[in-house]
Amino acid sequence: MFEHIDDELARVPYLPIINPPLWEVGHVAWFQEYWILRQADLSRPCLHPDGDRLYDSARVAHRDRWSIPLPDLAASRAYVDAVQEASLERLQHARDDDDGLYFHRLSVAHEMMHIEAFAYTWQTLGYPRPAIQAEGPGEIACTGRGALGTGEVELGSRAGEGFVFDNEQWAHPVPVPAFEIDLAPVTNQRYLAFVDDGGYRNPSLWSDSGWRWLLASARSLPRDWRRDGQTMQVRLHQQWRPLPPQWPVAHVSAYEAEAFARWAGGHLPSEAQWLRAARELEGFEAGASVWEWTASWFDALPGFTPGAYREYSQPWLRDHRLVRGGSFVTPRDLVDRRFRNFYKPDRDDPYLGFRVCYEPA
């Protein structure tokens, strides 16, 4: 991710939706060091002399990350390498079971989340696309809807299944009434029809909070779209190109997704509906294009207990919206149908899309 940038590009102006890359890469290393090397002995000094003051996300307010004196890119990467080497050495002596590997797995998952955050930050900032990353999510391979009758789905994870985030505790059955659902996320072509039909000018399609967001943001198109004469274009990193009609729409907020769903005669799926469809419907396409908004708020499951990293889930319960699936920039080991990802409903900078759910015919 960093092969195309230098210290000048790594120091970015303040934006409330991203982290400064120099801070973020140091934070990833600090988090790994804290949980793998230091959590059992907090008297152990940090490998970076100012690491606790600079990189603890629970102590360093978001805005302050732009003003604190951060090491340069070379020093930041050297800190990453030192932590990595020490963590791998510690791994050689770890007990080979879920408890013994928990903090190693937590640190790897945390790093994968930030790898994805770097990917959409590079898009937000208009940085060159890394060679390791595809240009975009690619074309949707299937169309149409699937239908499921009344049933139930097991939501959450079971003990003994490997690494489990605290918000996945614990598995329990959830009844799900009959419904129909799109087999794939909504495409740019479908979304453009909503735009051309005046979807951004029709308050009856928007929730009260969604309409307030729309007025405040002055949006008339999704993020990174623009009209060039009669052609709709989308920005892909540094380039504007004609809108790929069969790509899934991306970079839309939950409010935009809800408005489209009402326009299309449906609604966003609940978390349980999405998960049941992912498990039971043949041809259900998910996990390789865009994350998908659901209608469900991020909330605790029965049996929830905050994990050692208490800041991961507990502060955001009932404040964020659940998203499911995975995007084309999500590291593949993080794409798991148990994974309950979450964002505030006004976020549109990650690769966020959606599909529509309908009442049964």
Protein Blocks (a to p, Z undefined) as FASTA:
>chain_A
ZZmpcfklmpccddfkbccfklmmmmmmmmmmmmmmmmmomkbccfblklmmmmmmklmc
fklmmmpccddfklmmmmmmmmmmmmmmmmmmpccbfklmmmmmmmmmmmmmmmmmmmmm
mmmnopacdfkbcfblojafbgcjdddddddddedjdehiapadfklpccdddddddddd
dfbdcdfklmmmmmmnopmmmmklpcfklmmmmmmnopabdehiacehjaccddehjacc
dddfkbccehiafklmmmmmmmnopacddfklmmmmmmmmghiaghjlbccddfbdcddd
ehiacdfblmlmmmmgokaccdehiafklcfklgcfkbccdddfkbckbccddddddddZ
Z
